[in-house]
Amino acid sequence: MGVLSFMRAHFNADVDIAIEELLHMQPTSLSEREVYMYNIEKTYMRQFMLLEKENEVPSHLSAENMKQWLLNKRSFQHEFGSFEMKVHPGMFELLRVAWTRARIMCLNQMHWQVCKDFTLEERLSRLFNRKVTIEGLQKYLSIVAPLAEGNIKTYVHHLYRSLQVSLSSSEMTETQRLTLYPDFHRATAPIVREILRLVLNSLMLKLDCLGNDEPITATLEQRSERASKKIVRMLTDALLSIPCLRQHITQDNVLDICTYTAGKITQNLFCNILQSAANVHFLSCDETLLTARLEVKNAIVEMVDNGSDLPLLS
């Protein structure tokens, strides 16, 4: 798009408006309008490729034909025709070519992203031992995450009670005892969501070992152990940042309390998340079935009727 940046400095305001729109059609810097259009077209590409997997697309059609259909669906003349009488014909044609190239870049990027989504969904389905879509997992996590965060806060509060028991016979001053909970809260509150992210990531990230795409339940012990160790470090670092704790309780005692709490957190959250995931139906939901499938089927009919010798995108 460097040519467009050069062009805008040499032509009038009408051309500049068109160039500004083109600059925002790059996959890495889409305008709000182009993001909206990109997402709609992505649902069409997703459904086309799903239909292809289900053997409902004629063998002579491919994703390249779908990209060509999407390219033809939007017209430069329709979107920028108002500029035609305001600029030199040669410039208008140059803008049309630039717009078309920008569209091709977006469509190629979109095709790559849909393929990447399918690869991720296949892996998630193996991990959960059932069909999982990105959309379904996001919906599930939006429900389970607040509940899991509340459970973490409960266990962190139990940790505080354990500290109180350990400190009951210490020589803490009255002032230190009164300020312990505020200090404890300031130290631990910021890491609650970090612990939640760590637990969720530990459930779904690949393990650095053979068979790392086995169901989560088959590698649960390894995942739990790895998460617990990291949570212990997070909790220990938070507690040892409190001056009065460093003064009145040993580091080994803090480590023991944090290890116990981390084990409870991972055990509770892993079990709750996996048990509830096995019972929710929407982990496999795909709204593009409702919003895009019929139009894509009509597009396939149109491609067949028009012949499959469409010029393919490069």
HUFENUR-V567478 format. One record per helix or strand. SS is the DSSP state (@ for helix, = for strand). FROM is the first residue (numbers start at 1). TO is the last residue. If there is no record, write none. Layout:
ss=SS from=FROM to=TO
ss=SS from=FROM to=TO
//
This chain:
ss=@ from=2 to=7
ss=@ from=13 to=23
ss=@ from=32 to=53
ss=@ from=63 to=73
ss=@ from=76 to=83
ss=@ from=89 to=128
ss=@ from=134 to=167
ss=@ from=174 to=204
ss=@ from=216 to=239
ss=@ from=243 to=248
ss=@ from=251 to=277
ss=@ from=281 to=284
ss=@ from=288 to=291
ss=@ from=293 to=306
//
